[in-house]
């Protein structure tokens, strides 16, 4: 809510004005409880898990292509 609060005009969407991050955090916890801090966690997991999986697959594919194209050289010791 603090992100969408207009600093010049009226209050935020909920009708409250926050003076800063800590003020918003304290008021939210007092009003809705500690669990409000975790309200978007599952939605974030649903977004992050496929994203990380795709990143790993692309990294491995690019790494394999680069190793084919530029093989490592063996140096004599």
N, C-alpha and C positions, 0 to 999 in steps of 0.2 A: 504494500500500500504506500509505503514511503516513496517508492520509485515513481509512482504516478501522481503524487501530490504536487500540486502547482505551488511554487514558492511565492508567487505574487498574488494570486487570487484566492478563491474560496478554499474550503477544506477538501480533503481527499474524498474518494468514492464513498467511504463509510460515514463521512460527516465529521471525522476527527482530524485534527491537525497534530502532527508530530513535530517535535523540535529537533529530532535526530534519530539515529539508528537505535540507540539504547532506550530512548523514550518509547519508540514503537515496539521494541522487543518486550519491554516490561509491561506495557499496556496490553499487548496481545496475550501474553502469558497470564496476566491477571484476569482478563476477560474470558479467554477460551481454554486456558490450561496449557500445560507443557506440550501435549500432543499436537497442538496447532503448528509447532515448529517442524513436525514431520509430515504435514498434510500432503505435500507433493512428492514424497519420497518414492512411492511405487510408480508414479507416472515417469519420474526421472529414470528409474531402473528400466522401465520399458523402452525408453529412448536410448539409454547408454549401452545396454548389453548388445543390441545389434550393431551399433556404431563401432564399438570396440572389436567385435568379431569381424566386421568388414575391414577395419584397419589392419588387423593381423593377417587376413587373407591377402590383401593388396600388398602388404609389406613382404610377405613370403614370395608372392608371385614376382614382384619387382626384383627382389634379391636373387631369385633363381635365374631370371632373365639376364641380370647383370653378370652373374657368375658364368653363364654360358658365353656371353659376349666378351667378357674380359676375364679370362681364367687367371687364377693366381699363379704367379711364377715360382718355380722351385729354384732356390739359390743353393749353390754348392757351399758346403762348410769346410 
